[in-house]
Amino acid sequence: MKGKLYLLDTSVLLALVRGNELGKFIRHTFSLENPAVRSLISVVSHGEIWVMAERRNWQAKKRDALAIDCCINNAII
């Protein structure tokens, strides 16, 4: 596999979903939107983030951001 692999933990996923300055910095610095970059997410982080979304009653818009904007759909879990 060519390209870079990055393991994203729960706190990084949260920053990306929130779109805060840290999230923007991470997205830009590590080129997470580049197709050559693959994000790795542990099954633990995957579970933590979705349980957090459920417990905090995240609206559909924020859940969609989690699924799409954080590259979960393209991530290797």
Secondary structure, DSSP 4 states (H G I P E B T S, - for coil): --SEEEEE-HHHHHHHHHT-HHHHHHHHHTTTTSTTEEEEE-HHHHHHHHHHHHHTT--HHHHHIIIIITSTTT-B-
